[in-house]
Amino acid sequence: MCIICIDLEKERLSTQEAFRNLNEMYDSLEEEHVKEVVEILFERLHSRMNDEDEESDLWDGLGNFIF
């Protein structure tokens, strides 16, 4: 479990912050774990799709994420 996962679990990171952090840490993580983190983030996004919170416009910024 990486720092991104820990902070997501404790709800210390927004989904957008987690994507940014993952983009920065991408090269230092194993490919399988990157896939796990992305899956967690997309599950989180999906669960909040209809919410009117600060993450509702996150979908617009996902195009900047580099895999």
CHARMM internal coordinates of N, CA and C (Angstrom, degrees):
IC EDIT
DIST 1 N 1 CA 1.4522
DIST 1 CA 1 C 1.5249
ANGL 1 N 1 CA 1 C 108.10
DIST 1 C 2 N 1.3280
ANGL 1 CA 1 C 2 N 115.83
DIHE 1 N 1 CA 1 C 2 N 129.85
DIST 2 N 2 CA 1.4642
ANGL 1 C 2 N 2 CA 121.01
DIHE 1 CA 1 C 2 N 2 CA -178.08
DIST 2 CA 2 C 1.5296
ANGL 2 N 2 CA 2 C 110.69
DIHE 1 C 2 N 2 CA 2 C -96.57
DIST 2 C 3 N 1.3068
ANGL 2 CA 2 C 3 N 115.71
DIHE 2 N 2 CA 2 C 3 N 174.96
DIST 3 N 3 CA 1.4636
ANGL 2 C 3 N 3 CA 121.35
DIHE 2 CA 2 C 3 N 3 CA -178.72
DIST 3 CA 3 C 1.5247
ANGL 3 N 3 CA 3 C 111.65
DIHE 2 C 3 N 3 CA 3 C -61.82
DIST 3 C 4 N 1.3262
ANGL 3 CA 3 C 4 N 117.07
DIHE 3 N 3 CA 3 C 4 N -32.72
DIST 4 N 4 CA 1.4651
ANGL 3 C 4 N 4 CA 120.36
DIHE 3 CA 3 C 4 N 4 CA 177.90
DIST 4 CA 4 C 1.5254
ANGL 4 N 4 CA 4 C 109.41
DIHE 3 C 4 N 4 CA 4 C -63.61
DIST 4 C 5 N 1.3132
ANGL 4 CA 4 C 5 N 116.61
DIHE 4 N 4 CA 4 C 5 N -47.90
DIST 5 N 5 CA 1.4683
ANGL 4 C 5 N 5 CA 121.21
DIHE 4 CA 4 C 5 N 5 CA 179.85
DIST 5 CA 5 C 1.5221
ANGL 5 N 5 CA 5 C 111.62
DIHE 4 C 5 N 5 CA 5 C -60.80
DIST 5 C 6 N 1.3108
ANGL 5 CA 5 C 6 N 115.68
DIHE 5 N 5 CA 5 C 6 N -43.51
DIST 6 N 6 CA 1.4652
ANGL 5 C 6 N 6 CA 120.60
DIHE 5 CA 5 C 6 N 6 CA -179.27
DIST 6 CA 6 C 1.5258
ANGL 6 N 6 CA 6 C 110.13
DIHE 5 C 6 N 6 CA 6 C -62.06
DIST 6 C 7 N 1.3366
ANGL 6 CA 6 C 7 N 116.59
DIHE 6 N 6 CA 6 C 7 N -47.20
DIST 7 N 7 CA 1.4605
ANGL 6 C 7 N 7 CA 119.96
DIHE 6 CA 6 C 7 N 7 CA -178.98
DIST 7 CA 7 C 1.5226
ANGL 7 N 7 CA 7 C 112.24
DIHE 6 C 7 N 7 CA 7 C -68.71
DIST 7 C 8 N 1.3258
ANGL 7 CA 7 C 8 N 117.76
DIHE 7 N 7 CA 7 C 8 N -33.16
DIST 8 N 8 CA 1.4667
ANGL 7 C 8 N 8 CA 120.08
DIHE 7 CA 7 C 8 N 8 CA 175.32
DIST 8 CA 8 C 1.5270
ANGL 8 N 8 CA 8 C 110.53
DIHE 7 C 8 N 8 CA 8 C -66.30
DIST 8 C 9 N 1.3161
ANGL 8 CA 8 C 9 N 115.67
DIHE 8 N 8 CA 8 C 9 N -43.42
DIST 9 N 9 CA 1.4605
ANGL 8 C 9 N 9 CA 120.41
DIHE 8 CA 8 C 9 N 9 CA -179.98
DIST 9 CA 9 C 1.5292
ANGL 9 N 9 CA 9 C 111.18
DIHE 8 C 9 N 9 CA 9 C -60.71
DIST 9 C 10 N 1.3171
ANGL 9 CA 9 C 10 N 116.31
DIHE 9 N 9 CA 9 C 10 N -38.30
DIST 10 N 10 CA 1.4675
ANGL 9 C 10 N 10 CA 121.17
DIHE 9 CA 9 C 10 N 10 CA 179.92
DIST 10 CA 10 C 1.5243
ANGL 10 N 10 CA 10 C 112.30
DIHE 9 C 10 N 10 CA 10 C -87.29
DIST 10 C 11 N 1.3416
ANGL 10 CA 10 C 11 N 116.13
DIHE 10 N 10 CA 10 C 11 N 3.21
DIST 11 N 11 CA 1.4606
ANGL 10 C 11 N 11 CA 123.67
DIHE 10 CA 10 C 11 N 11 CA -179.65
DIST 11 CA 11 C 1.5246
ANGL 11 N 11 CA 11 C 112.71
DIHE 10 C 11 N 11 CA 11 C 56.31
DIST 11 C 12 N 1.3197
ANGL 11 CA 11 C 12 N 115.29
DIHE 11 N 11 CA 11 C 12 N 40.31
DIST 12 N 12 CA 1.4639
ANGL 11 C 12 N 12 CA 121.97
DIHE 11 CA 11 C 12 N 12 CA 175.86
DIST 12 CA 12 C 1.5219
ANGL 12 N 12 CA 12 C 111.73
DIHE 11 C 12 N 12 CA 12 C -92.71
DIST 12 C 13 N 1.3450
ANGL 12 CA 12 C 13 N 117.06
DIHE 12 N 12 CA 12 C 13 N -13.70
DIST 13 N 13 CA 1.4606
ANGL 12 C 13 N 13 CA 121.83
DIHE 12 CA 12 C 13 N 13 CA -178.95
DIST 13 CA 13 C 1.5129
ANGL 13 N 13 CA 13 C 110.23
DIHE 12 C 13 N 13 CA 13 C -120.15
DIST 13 C 14 N 1.3099
ANGL 13 CA 13 C 14 N 115.75
DIHE 13 N 13 CA 13 C 14 N 140.59
DIST 14 N 14 CA 1.4607
ANGL 13 C 14 N 14 CA 118.36
DIHE 13 CA 13 C 14 N 14 CA 168.98
DIST 14 CA 14 C 1.5221
ANGL 14 N 14 CA 14 C 106.75
DIHE 13 C 14 N 14 CA 14 C -76.60
DIST 14 C 15 N 1.2965
ANGL 14 CA 14 C 15 N 116.49
DIHE 14 N 14 CA 14 C 15 N 166.43
DIST 15 N 15 CA 1.4531
ANGL 14 C 15 N 15 CA 120.13
DIHE 14 CA 14 C 15 N 15 CA 178.50
DIST 15 CA 15 C 1.5232
ANGL 15 N 15 CA 15 C 109.99
DIHE 14 C 15 N 15 CA 15 C -63.10
DIST 15 C 16 N 1.3169
ANGL 15 CA 15 C 16 N 116.49
DIHE 15 N 15 CA 15 C 16 N -39.72
DIST 16 N 16 CA 1.4564
ANGL 15 C 16 N 16 CA 120.65
DIHE 15 CA 15 C 16 N 16 CA 179.60
DIST 16 CA 16 C 1.5290
ANGL 16 N 16 CA 16 C 111.18
DIHE 15 C 16 N 16 CA 16 C -63.48
DIST 16 C 17 N 1.3123
ANGL 16 CA 16 C 17 N 117.72
DIHE 16 N 16 CA 16 C 17 N -43.65
DIST 17 N 17 CA 1.4661
ANGL 16 C 17 N 17 CA 121.28
DIHE 16 CA 16 C 17 N 17 CA 177.72
DIST 17 CA 17 C 1.5288
ANGL 17 N 17 CA 17 C 110.40
DIHE 16 C 17 N 17 CA 17 C -62.73
DIST 17 C 18 N 1.3183
ANGL 17 CA 17 C 18 N 116.32
DIHE 17 N 17 CA 17 C 18 N -39.55
DIST 18 N 18 CA 1.4640
ANGL 17 C 18 N 18 CA 120.46
DIHE 17 CA 17 C 18 N 18 CA 179.75
DIST 18 CA 18 C 1.5260
ANGL 18 N 18 CA 18 C 110.82
DIHE 17 C 18 N 18 CA 18 C -64.57
DIST 18 C 19 N 1.3393
ANGL 18 CA 18 C 19 N 117.69
DIHE 18 N 18 CA 18 C 19 N -41.68
DIST 19 N 19 CA 1.4609
ANGL 18 C 19 N 19 CA 120.10
DIHE 18 CA 18 C 19 N 19 CA 176.32
DIST 19 CA 19 C 1.5251
ANGL 19 N 19 CA 19 C 111.02
DIHE 18 C 19 N 19 CA 19 C -62.31
DIST 19 C 20 N 1.3213
ANGL 19 CA 19 C 20 N 117.30
DIHE 19 N 19 CA 19 C 20 N -41.82
DIST 20 N 20 CA 1.4699
ANGL 19 C 20 N 20 CA 120.72
DIHE 19 CA 19 C 20 N 20 CA 177.94
DIST 20 CA 20 C 1.5315
ANGL 20 N 20 CA 20 C 110.54
DIHE 19 C 20 N 20 CA 20 C -61.67
DIST 20 C 21 N 1.3262
ANGL 20 CA 20 C 21 N 115.81
DIHE 20 N 20 CA 20 C 21 N -46.07
DIST 21 N 21 CA 1.4617
ANGL 20 C 21 N 21 CA 120.23
DIHE 20 CA 20 C 21 N 21 CA 179.78
DIST 21 CA 21 C 1.5256
ANGL 21 N 21 CA 21 C 111.46
DIHE 20 C 21 N 21 CA 21 C -63.03
DIST 21 C 22 N 1.3258
ANGL 21 CA 21 C 22 N 116.02
DIHE 21 N 21 CA 21 C 22 N -40.68
DIST 22 N 22 CA 1.4578
ANGL 21 C 22 N 22 CA 119.63
DIHE 21 CA 21 C 22 N 22 CA 178.67
DIST 22 CA 22 C 1.5244
ANGL 22 N 22 CA 22 C 110.54
DIHE 21 C 22 N 22 CA 22 C -63.58
DIST 22 C 23 N 1.3007
ANGL 22 CA 22 C 23 N 116.72
DIHE 22 N 22 CA 22 C 23 N -39.09
DIST 23 N 23 CA 1.4600
ANGL 22 C 23 N 23 CA 120.48
DIHE 22 CA 22 C 23 N 23 CA 177.88
DIST 23 CA 23 C 1.5340
ANGL 23 N 23 CA 23 C 110.72
DIHE 22 C 23 N 23 CA 23 C -61.69
DIST 23 C 24 N 1.3219
ANGL 23 CA 23 C 24 N 116.80
DIHE 23 N 23 CA 23 C 24 N -38.38
DIST 24 N 24 CA 1.4669
ANGL 23 C 24 N 24 CA 121.10
DIHE 23 CA 23 C 24 N 24 CA 178.90
DIST 24 CA 24 C 1.5217
ANGL 24 N 24 CA 24 C 112.22
DIHE 23 C 24 N 24 CA 24 C -72.34
DIST 24 C 25 N 1.3289
ANGL 24 CA 24 C 25 N 117.58
DIHE 24 N 24 CA 24 C 25 N -33.78
DIST 25 N 25 CA 1.4619
ANGL 24 C 25 N 25 CA 122.08
DIHE 24 CA 24 C 25 N 25 CA -175.25
DIST 25 CA 25 C 1.5271
ANGL 25 N 25 CA 25 C 113.30
DIHE 24 C 25 N 25 CA 25 C -97.07
DIST 25 C 26 N 1.3101
ANGL 25 CA 25 C 26 N 116.68
DIHE 25 N 25 CA 25 C 26 N -0.30
DIST 26 N 26 CA 1.4603
ANGL 25 C 26 N 26 CA 122.77
DIHE 25 CA 25 C 26 N 26 CA -173.23
DIST 26 CA 26 C 1.5352
ANGL 26 N 26 CA 26 C 113.16
DIHE 25 C 26 N 26 CA 26 C -48.14
DIST 26 C 27 N 1.3107
ANGL 26 CA 26 C 27 N 117.60
DIHE 26 N 26 CA 26 C 27 N -47.24
DIST 27 N 27 CA 1.4714
ANGL 26 C 27 N 27 CA 121.66
DIHE 26 CA 26 C 27 N 27 CA -176.10
DIST 27 CA 27 C 1.5228
ANGL 27 N 27 CA 27 C 113.63
DIHE 26 C 27 N 27 CA 27 C -70.59
DIST 27 C 28 N 1.3201
ANGL 27 CA 27 C 28 N 117.52
DIHE 27 N 27 CA 27 C 28 N -20.73
DIST 28 N 28 CA 1.4599
ANGL 27 C 28 N 28 CA 119.99
DIHE 27 CA 27 C 28 N 28 CA -177.21
DIST 28 CA 28 C 1.5295
ANGL 28 N 28 CA 28 C 112.97
DIHE 27 C 28 N 28 CA 28 C -95.71
DIST 28 C 29 N 1.3309
ANGL 28 CA 28 C 29 N 117.48
DIHE 28 N 28 CA 28 C 29 N -3.07
DIST 29 N 29 CA 1.4658
ANGL 28 C 29 N 29 CA 121.23
DIHE 28 CA 28 C 29 N 29 CA -179.68
DIST 29 CA 29 C 1.5189
ANGL 29 N 29 CA 29 C 110.47
DIHE 28 C 29 N 29 CA 29 C -106.74
DIST 29 C 30 N 1.3174
ANGL 29 CA 29 C 30 N 115.58
DIHE 29 N 29 CA 29 C 30 N 152.50
DIST 30 N 30 CA 1.4566
ANGL 29 C 30 N 30 CA 119.91
DIHE 29 CA 29 C 30 N 30 CA 175.52
DIST 30 CA 30 C 1.5257
ANGL 30 N 30 CA 30 C 109.39
DIHE 29 C 30 N 30 CA 30 C -69.42
DIST 30 C 31 N 1.3093
ANGL 30 CA 30 C 31 N 115.66
DIHE 30 N 30 CA 30 C 31 N 145.69
DIST 31 N 31 CA 1.4621
ANGL 30 C 31 N 31 CA 121.01
DIHE 30 CA 30 C 31 N 31 CA -176.56
DIST 31 CA 31 C 1.5263
ANGL 31 N 31 CA 31 C 112.02
DIHE 30 C 31 N 31 CA 31 C -55.70
DIST 31 C 32 N 1.3153
ANGL 31 CA 31 C 32 N 117.18
DIHE 31 N 31 CA 31 C 32 N -40.49
DIST 32 N 32 CA 1.4681
ANGL 31 C 32 N 32 CA 120.78
DIHE 31 CA 31 C 32 N 32 CA -179.39
DIST 32 CA 32 C 1.5289
ANGL 32 N 32 CA 32 C 111.13
DIHE 31 C 32 N 32 CA 32 C -63.52
DIST 32 C 33 N 1.3316
ANGL 32 CA 32 C 33 N 116.49
DIHE 32 N 32 CA 32 C 33 N -38.53
DIST 33 N 33 CA 1.4635
ANGL 32 C 33 N 33 CA 118.76
DIHE 32 CA 32 C 33 N 33 CA 179.84
DIST 33 CA 33 C 1.5349
ANGL 33 N 33 CA 33 C 110.99
DIHE 32 C 33 N 33 CA 33 C -71.25
DIST 33 C 34 N 1.3174
ANGL 33 CA 33 C 34 N 117.13
DIHE 33 N 33 CA 33 C 34 N -36.16
DIST 34 N 34 CA 1.4675
ANGL 33 C 34 N 34 CA 119.97
DIHE 33 CA 33 C 34 N 34 CA 175.95
DIST 34 CA 34 C 1.5230
ANGL 34 N 34 CA 34 C 109.32
DIHE 33 C 34 N 34 CA 34 C -58.30
DIST 34 C 35 N 1.3284
ANGL 34 CA 34 C 35 N 116.70
DIHE 34 N 34 CA 34 C 35 N -43.99
DIST 35 N 35 CA 1.4652
ANGL 34 C 35 N 35 CA 120.98
DIHE 34 CA 34 C 35 N 35 CA 178.10
DIST 35 CA 35 C 1.5261
ANGL 35 N 35 CA 35 C 111.14
DIHE 34 C 35 N 35 CA 35 C -61.00
DIST 35 C 36 N 1.3284
ANGL 35 CA 35 C 36 N 116.92
DIHE 35 N 35 CA 35 C 36 N -40.57
DIST 36 N 36 CA 1.4697
ANGL 35 C 36 N 36 CA 120.98
DIHE 35 CA 35 C 36 N 36 CA 178.49
DIST 36 CA 36 C 1.5357
ANGL 36 N 36 CA 36 C 110.90
DIHE 35 C 36 N 36 CA 36 C -63.44
DIST 36 C 37 N 1.3238
ANGL 36 CA 36 C 37 N 116.67
DIHE 36 N 36 CA 36 C 37 N -44.11
DIST 37 N 37 CA 1.4639
ANGL 36 C 37 N 37 CA 120.77
DIHE 36 CA 36 C 37 N 37 CA -179.49
DIST 37 CA 37 C 1.5280
ANGL 37 N 37 CA 37 C 110.06
DIHE 36 C 37 N 37 CA 37 C -64.58
DIST 37 C 38 N 1.3219
ANGL 37 CA 37 C 38 N 116.98
DIHE 37 N 37 CA 37 C 38 N -44.09
DIST 38 N 38 CA 1.4682
ANGL 37 C 38 N 38 CA 120.61
DIHE 37 CA 37 C 38 N 38 CA 178.52
DIST 38 CA 38 C 1.5230
ANGL 38 N 38 CA 38 C 110.00
DIHE 37 C 38 N 38 CA 38 C -60.60
DIST 38 C 39 N 1.3176
ANGL 38 CA 38 C 39 N 116.87
DIHE 38 N 38 CA 38 C 39 N -41.46
DIST 39 N 39 CA 1.4658
ANGL 38 C 39 N 39 CA 120.31
DIHE 38 CA 38 C 39 N 39 CA 178.02
DIST 39 CA 39 C 1.5249
ANGL 39 N 39 CA 39 C 111.31
DIHE 38 C 39 N 39 CA 39 C -61.39
DIST 39 C 40 N 1.3175
ANGL 39 CA 39 C 40 N 116.96
DIHE 39 N 39 CA 39 C 40 N -43.26
DIST 40 N 40 CA 1.4679
ANGL 39 C 40 N 40 CA 121.66
DIHE 39 CA 39 C 40 N 40 CA 177.73
DIST 40 CA 40 C 1.5277
ANGL 40 N 40 CA 40 C 110.08
DIHE 39 C 40 N 40 CA 40 C -60.71
DIST 40 C 41 N 1.3246
ANGL 40 CA 40 C 41 N 116.14
DIHE 40 N 40 CA 40 C 41 N -44.19
DIST 41 N 41 CA 1.4609
ANGL 40 C 41 N 41 CA 120.22
DIHE 40 CA 40 C 41 N 41 CA -178.24
DIST 41 CA 41 C 1.5238
ANGL 41 N 41 CA 41 C 111.85
DIHE 40 C 41 N 41 CA 41 C -66.11
DIST 41 C 42 N 1.3293
ANGL 41 CA 41 C 42 N 116.97
DIHE 41 N 41 CA 41 C 42 N -41.44
DIST 42 N 42 CA 1.4606
ANGL 41 C 42 N 42 CA 119.03
DIHE 41 CA 41 C 42 N 42 CA 178.73
DIST 42 CA 42 C 1.5256
ANGL 42 N 42 CA 42 C 111.97
DIHE 41 C 42 N 42 CA 42 C -69.22
DIST 42 C 43 N 1.3277
ANGL 42 CA 42 C 43 N 117.23
DIHE 42 N 42 CA 42 C 43 N -34.43
DIST 43 N 43 CA 1.4703
ANGL 42 C 43 N 43 CA 120.17
DIHE 42 CA 42 C 43 N 43 CA 174.23
DIST 43 CA 43 C 1.5203
ANGL 43 N 43 CA 43 C 109.82
DIHE 42 C 43 N 43 CA 43 C -62.93
DIST 43 C 44 N 1.3241
ANGL 43 CA 43 C 44 N 116.06
DIHE 43 N 43 CA 43 C 44 N -41.55
DIST 44 N 44 CA 1.4616
ANGL 43 C 44 N 44 CA 120.69
DIHE 43 CA 43 C 44 N 44 CA 179.09
DIST 44 CA 44 C 1.5277
ANGL 44 N 44 CA 44 C 110.88
DIHE 43 C 44 N 44 CA 44 C -64.39
DIST 44 C 45 N 1.3219
ANGL 44 CA 44 C 45 N 116.32
DIHE 44 N 44 CA 44 C 45 N -43.20
DIST 45 N 45 CA 1.4608
ANGL 44 C 45 N 45 CA 120.51
DIHE 44 CA 44 C 45 N 45 CA 177.47
DIST 45 CA 45 C 1.5234
ANGL 45 N 45 CA 45 C 111.08
DIHE 44 C 45 N 45 CA 45 C -62.05
DIST 45 C 46 N 1.3182
ANGL 45 CA 45 C 46 N 115.27
DIHE 45 N 45 CA 45 C 46 N -45.66
DIST 46 N 46 CA 1.4586
ANGL 45 C 46 N 46 CA 120.08
DIHE 45 CA 45 C 46 N 46 CA -178.55
DIST 46 CA 46 C 1.5300
ANGL 46 N 46 CA 46 C 110.99
DIHE 45 C 46 N 46 CA 46 C -60.84
DIST 46 C 47 N 1.3152
ANGL 46 CA 46 C 47 N 116.47
DIHE 46 N 46 CA 46 C 47 N -40.82
DIST 47 N 47 CA 1.4647
ANGL 46 C 47 N 47 CA 119.93
DIHE 46 CA 46 C 47 N 47 CA -178.44
DIST 47 CA 47 C 1.5289
ANGL 47 N 47 CA 47 C 112.10
DIHE 46 C 47 N 47 CA 47 C -68.91
DIST 47 C 48 N 1.3391
ANGL 47 CA 47 C 48 N 116.82
DIHE 47 N 47 CA 47 C 48 N -20.79
DIST 48 N 48 CA 1.4705
ANGL 47 C 48 N 48 CA 120.93
DIHE 47 CA 47 C 48 N 48 CA -177.58
DIST 48 CA 48 C 1.5247
ANGL 48 N 48 CA 48 C 113.01
DIHE 47 C 48 N 48 CA 48 C -109.53
DIST 48 C 49 N 1.3163
ANGL 48 CA 48 C 49 N 117.76
DIHE 48 N 48 CA 48 C 49 N 10.57
DIST 49 N 49 CA 1.4625
ANGL 48 C 49 N 49 CA 121.03
DIHE 48 CA 48 C 49 N 49 CA -175.30
DIST 49 CA 49 C 1.5202
ANGL 49 N 49 CA 49 C 113.34
DIHE 48 C 49 N 49 CA 49 C -55.60
DIST 49 C 50 N 1.2956
ANGL 49 CA 49 C 50 N 118.34
DIHE 49 N 49 CA 49 C 50 N -38.39
DIST 50 N 50 CA 1.4549
ANGL 49 C 50 N 50 CA 121.42
DIHE 49 CA 49 C 50 N 50 CA -176.04
DIST 50 CA 50 C 1.5233
ANGL 50 N 50 CA 50 C 113.43
DIHE 49 C 50 N 50 CA 50 C -94.59
DIST 50 C 51 N 1.3305
ANGL 50 CA 50 C 51 N 116.73
DIHE 50 N 50 CA 50 C 51 N 1.01
DIST 51 N 51 CA 1.4575
ANGL 50 C 51 N 51 CA 120.36
DIHE 50 CA 50 C 51 N 51 CA 179.00
DIST 51 CA 51 C 1.5199
ANGL 51 N 51 CA 51 C 110.12
DIHE 50 C 51 N 51 CA 51 C -78.41
DIST 51 C 52 N 1.2984
ANGL 51 CA 51 C 52 N 116.26
DIHE 51 N 51 CA 51 C 52 N 147.19
DIST 52 N 52 CA 1.4635
ANGL 51 C 52 N 52 CA 121.87
DIHE 51 CA 51 C 52 N 52 CA 176.21
DIST 52 CA 52 C 1.5315
ANGL 52 N 52 CA 52 C 108.95
DIHE 51 C 52 N 52 CA 52 C -100.05
DIST 52 C 53 N 1.3208
ANGL 52 CA 52 C 53 N 116.45
DIHE 52 N 52 CA 52 C 53 N 59.64
DIST 53 N 53 CA 1.4653
ANGL 52 C 53 N 53 CA 119.88
DIHE 52 CA 52 C 53 N 53 CA -179.93
DIST 53 CA 53 C 1.5248
ANGL 53 N 53 CA 53 C 110.44
DIHE 52 C 53 N 53 CA 53 C -111.44
DIST 53 C 54 N 1.3241
ANGL 53 CA 53 C 54 N 116.51
DIHE 53 N 53 CA 53 C 54 N -172.86
DIST 54 N 54 CA 1.4557
ANGL 53 C 54 N 54 CA 121.11
DIHE 53 CA 53 C 54 N 54 CA -175.45
DIST 54 CA 54 C 1.5179
ANGL 54 N 54 CA 54 C 113.24
DIHE 53 C 54 N 54 CA 54 C -68.58
DIST 54 C 55 N 1.3296
ANGL 54 CA 54 C 55 N 118.96
DIHE 54 N 54 CA 54 C 55 N -13.79
DIST 55 N 55 CA 1.4518
ANGL 54 C 55 N 55 CA 121.19
DIHE 54 CA 54 C 55 N 55 CA -179.73
DIST 55 CA 55 C 1.5244
ANGL 55 N 55 CA 55 C 112.94
DIHE 54 C 55 N 55 CA 55 C -92.65
DIST 55 C 56 N 1.3059
ANGL 55 CA 55 C 56 N 117.26
DIHE 55 N 55 CA 55 C 56 N 0.87
DIST 56 N 56 CA 1.4572
ANGL 55 C 56 N 56 CA 119.57
DIHE 55 CA 55 C 56 N 56 CA -174.79
DIST 56 CA 56 C 1.5224
ANGL 56 N 56 CA 56 C 113.26
DIHE 55 C 56 N 56 CA 56 C -64.34
DIST 56 C 57 N 1.3416
ANGL 56 CA 56 C 57 N 118.19
DIHE 56 N 56 CA 56 C 57 N -25.55
DIST 57 N 57 CA 1.4599
ANGL 56 C 57 N 57 CA 119.99
DIHE 56 CA 56 C 57 N 57 CA 179.24
DIST 57 CA 57 C 1.5287
ANGL 57 N 57 CA 57 C 112.05
DIHE 56 C 57 N 57 CA 57 C -96.85
DIST 57 C 58 N 1.3110
ANGL 57 CA 57 C 58 N 117.57
DIHE 57 N 57 CA 57 C 58 N 10.72
DIST 58 N 58 CA 1.4597
ANGL 57 C 58 N 58 CA 121.55
DIHE 57 CA 57 C 58 N 58 CA -178.26
DIST 58 CA 58 C 1.5184
ANGL 58 N 58 CA 58 C 112.21
DIHE 57 C 58 N 58 CA 58 C -63.30
DIST 58 C 59 N 1.3024
ANGL 58 CA 58 C 59 N 117.98
DIHE 58 N 58 CA 58 C 59 N -33.49
DIST 59 N 59 CA 1.4665
ANGL 58 C 59 N 59 CA 121.12
DIHE 58 CA 58 C 59 N 59 CA -178.22
DIST 59 CA 59 C 1.5275
ANGL 59 N 59 CA 59 C 110.77
DIHE 58 C 59 N 59 CA 59 C -54.54
DIST 59 C 60 N 1.3277
ANGL 59 CA 59 C 60 N 117.60
DIHE 59 N 59 CA 59 C 60 N -33.51
DIST 60 N 60 CA 1.4594
ANGL 59 C 60 N 60 CA 120.70
DIHE 59 CA 59 C 60 N 60 CA -179.97
DIST 60 CA 60 C 1.5289
ANGL 60 N 60 CA 60 C 111.98
DIHE 59 C 60 N 60 CA 60 C -64.10
DIST 60 C 61 N 1.3204
ANGL 60 CA 60 C 61 N 117.39
DIHE 60 N 60 CA 60 C 61 N -34.06
DIST 61 N 61 CA 1.4543
ANGL 60 C 61 N 61 CA 120.69
DIHE 60 CA 60 C 61 N 61 CA -176.70
DIST 61 CA 61 C 1.5126
ANGL 61 N 61 CA 61 C 115.06
DIHE 60 C 61 N 61 CA 61 C -86.88
DIST 61 C 62 N 1.3176
ANGL 61 CA 61 C 62 N 118.22
DIHE 61 N 61 CA 61 C 62 N -7.65
DIST 62 N 62 CA 1.4573
ANGL 61 C 62 N 62 CA 119.87
DIHE 61 CA 61 C 62 N 62 CA -176.61
DIST 62 CA 62 C 1.5278
ANGL 62 N 62 CA 62 C 113.28
DIHE 61 C 62 N 62 CA 62 C -68.62
DIST 62 C 63 N 1.2993
ANGL 62 CA 62 C 63 N 117.16
DIHE 62 N 62 CA 62 C 63 N -20.53
DIST 63 N 63 CA 1.4541
ANGL 62 C 63 N 63 CA 119.91
DIHE 62 CA 62 C 63 N 63 CA 177.99
DIST 63 CA 63 C 1.5194
ANGL 63 N 63 CA 63 C 112.52
DIHE 62 C 63 N 63 CA 63 C -64.25
DIST 63 C 64 N 1.3065
ANGL 63 CA 63 C 64 N 118.35
DIHE 63 N 63 CA 63 C 64 N -17.54
DIST 64 N 64 CA 1.4589
ANGL 63 C 64 N 64 CA 122.50
DIHE 63 CA 63 C 64 N 64 CA -179.79
DIST 64 CA 64 C 1.5238
ANGL 64 N 64 CA 64 C 112.59
DIHE 63 C 64 N 64 CA 64 C -86.57
DIST 64 C 65 N 1.3270
ANGL 64 CA 64 C 65 N 117.53
DIHE 64 N 64 CA 64 C 65 N -8.37
DIST 65 N 65 CA 1.4479
ANGL 64 C 65 N 65 CA 120.88
DIHE 64 CA 64 C 65 N 65 CA -177.63
DIST 65 CA 65 C 1.5263
ANGL 65 N 65 CA 65 C 109.89
DIHE 64 C 65 N 65 CA 65 C -76.64
DIST 65 C 66 N 1.3083
ANGL 65 CA 65 C 66 N 117.79
DIHE 65 N 65 CA 65 C 66 N 131.05
DIST 66 N 66 CA 1.4644
ANGL 65 C 66 N 66 CA 123.06
DIHE 65 CA 65 C 66 N 66 CA -178.37
DIST 66 CA 66 C 1.5217
ANGL 66 N 66 CA 66 C 109.22
DIHE 65 C 66 N 66 CA 66 C -104.50
DIST 66 C 67 N 1.3237
ANGL 66 CA 66 C 67 N 116.64
DIHE 66 N 66 CA 66 C 67 N 122.70
DIST 67 N 67 CA 1.4781
ANGL 66 C 67 N 67 CA 121.25
DIHE 66 CA 66 C 67 N 67 CA 176.68
DIST 67 CA 67 C 1.5055
ANGL 67 N 67 CA 67 C 108.99
DIHE 66 C 67 N 67 CA 67 C -94.80
END
COOR INIT
IC SEED 1 N 1 CA 1 C
IC BUILD
